Every structure is written in C-alpha cells, then in structure tokens.
Amino acid sequence: MAELATTRLSSKGQVVIPEDVRQRLGLKPGVQFVVVGEGDVVILKTISPPSMKDFDGLVSKIRSQARRAGVKPVDVAAAVKKVRAK
C-alpha cells in the first residue's frame, strides 16, 4: 500500500497533490480530473482520451446503433444546428 500524504484546501478551493503522488502516477501540469464527492470522501479520477483504435470502435458502434434507430445524417446535422443556435 502506498504511503499516506496530506494536503490542504486553499482559500481559493485549490488542492496540491503531493509531489511523490504526482510522480508515482505520472501526473503532468494540465491533466484534467473528474471530481466525485460523497459524504467526507473526494475522489479525483484522471480523464484520458481513448486511443484512436478505441475511438474508431466507439464511432462504429454508434453509427450502427443510429442506423438501426433510423437516424440519418441529415437528422444529426439538424440537431447540431439547433443546439448551436441556442
């Protein structure tokens, strides 16, 4: 089990992740996190983009589901235009 480390919440709501934890996890400046809070627990989960292979697989799956649902490219374009107009 990893050693425990402590940190503090600043008046601006910032938390410093201790250097040894950053190094162990390979965290670099600019990395983004999803933050989940429940009771007295706060969880930070790094957000990482999928690989191109995984992304292509997701796109293929979505296209297949859209075809089965009867969604056409013109429907998608209209939905995008409607959202961008807001």
Beta strands, then each sheet from edge to edge (+ up, - down):
strand 1: 33-38
strand 2: 41-46
sheet 1: 1+ 2-
end
